Amino acid sequence: MIRLTFALLLAGAALAATIDPGPIPGLRLLADGLPGSANEVTKTPVPALDVQAGGMKIELEKTTLAEIAAKFGGEINTTGEEAAFAWLCYATPAIGTGGASLTWFYAVDANAQRVSGVAVEYAPDELPPGCLKQETPLGLTTGLPGLGAPVADLDTVFGKATADSGVPGTVAYMFGSKPEENGLVSRTEAKFIIGDTHILAASVMSVVEEE
């Protein structure tokens, strides 16, 4: 049993034209290769995950899409079979890249509409329907290595990777486990698409699975 509770995707401009993210932006990259594909992080201290946007702390499965819309504007949309996903999308300038980016906040439980994931990717030439254009960056941060960071930062933060994630060109790490009720455990996964020397894409998610 796996439940996606959080995801962050940062995709490089060169990747935007070649990677098909599937019906929900970023979800194919975020979900493929789970479970059992990630390197177990044994390095201490455990990497700290701190997700914020525009000075607003994003608390997974607590912060709502309505609260984000109240801060940044935009319309809550639904996608998928029987409106399985709810989401907000913002097109913003990207700090230090000279390009634009798309930031998605989405809820796996479309009825409750609590934020279960965040995805960021370089904006294509034509913006997807439902994305609100912003004049300034949202300032999205996670506390982990991200787009453009040296690949060496992965070893520094997580320890040496020994395997790919099951998705071509990526490595993945599991860290920050904690027990849940009914024999389940909540774990955080970080997944990175890497080039020769720099991180081209990064994702962070939390999954709940059988212990």
C-alpha positions, -999 to 999 in steps of 0.1 A, spaced: 0 0 0 15 33 -11 0 67 -6 16 98 -23 16 126 2 42 151 -11 62 158 -42 84 185 -56 96 184 -92 122 208 -106 128 201 -143 156 215 -165 148 234 -197 164 208 -219 142 181 -203 109 200 -207 106 191 -244 115 154 -241 99 142 -208 62 134 -209 50 141 -173 17 121 -179 -18 134 -173 -8 152 -141 23 174 -144 53 156 -128 35 126 -114 50 101 -138 85 111 -128 76 113 -91 58 79 -90 78 56 -113 103 33 -96 85 31 -63 87 12 -40 121 -4 -35 141 17 -59 157 42 -36 190 43 -18 185 40 20 201 70 37 221 60 67 240 92 70 232 113 101 219 138 108 188 129 87 183 156 59 158 182 70 128 189 47 114 224 50 89 234 23 80 271 19 67 293 -8 66 331 -7 73 330 31 44 306 36 52 272 53 36 243 34 24 217 59 17 185 41 -19 173 43 -27 203 65 -23 234 43 -52 236 18 -53 246 -18 -78 273 -7 -52 288 16 -26 289 -12 -51 304 -36 -59 331 -10 -22 340 -9 -12 337 -46 -46 339 -64 -56 313 -91 -84 288 -96 -85 253 -81 -88 228 -110 -95 191 -110 -80 164 -133 -81 126 -136 -107 100 -135 -136 111 -113 -117 143 -106 -91 123 -86 -66 153 -84 -72 189 -75 -45 215 -84 -33 251 -86 -7 262 -112 14 294 -113 38 306 -141 66 326 -126 101 339 -134 128 315 -123 155 329 -101 190 327 -116 179 308 -147 167 335 -170 136 315 -178 101 310 -165 89 281 -143 56 264 -135 47 257 -99 19 232 -92 3 226 -59 -20 196 -59 -41 174 -37 -44 136 -42 -76 137 -22 -96 162 -44 -125 163 -20 -105 173 11 -81 195 -11 -53 194 14 -19 199 -3 -3 166 -9 22 176 -34 42 205 -51 58 203 -85 80 229 -102 92 227 -138 105 250 -165 76 266 -184 70 254 -220 66 278 -249 29 277 -244 15 277 -208 -9 249 -199 -46 259 -193 -53 269 -158 -19 284 -149 -19 319 -135 10 341 -146 29 358 -117 53 387 -120 76 375 -93 90 341 -82 71 322 -55 103 316 -37 97 278 -33 123 261 -12 126 226 3 159 227 23 174 200 -1 196 202 -32 177 214 -62 178 226 -98 214 236 -108 231 224 -77 263 204 -81 258 166 -82 284 165 -54 258 181 -31 238 148 -32 268 129 -16 272 157 9 235 156 20 225 120 15 257 99 13 270 80 -17 242 66 -40 246 30 -51 217 26 -76 194 45 -99 157 50 -91 142 29 -119 137 60 -140 165 66 -166 190 92 -155 178 95 -119 190 86 -84 167 84 -54 170 84 -16 147 73 12 151 91 45 131 105 74 110 74 82 85 74 111 59 48 122 23 53 114 -7 34 128 -20 0 116 15 -13 107 23 15 82 54 37 80 57 72 65 89 77 45 103 106 26 119 101 -8 141 125 -28 146 118 -65 171 136 -87 177 137 -125 213 145 -130 236 157 -158 274 155 -160 280 179 -131 247 195 -120 213 185 -109 188 189 -138 157 179 -119 147 171 -83 116 157 -66 107 152 -30 77 131 -18 65 113 12 50 79 9 31 57 34 37 20 30 34 -13 48 62 -17 74 
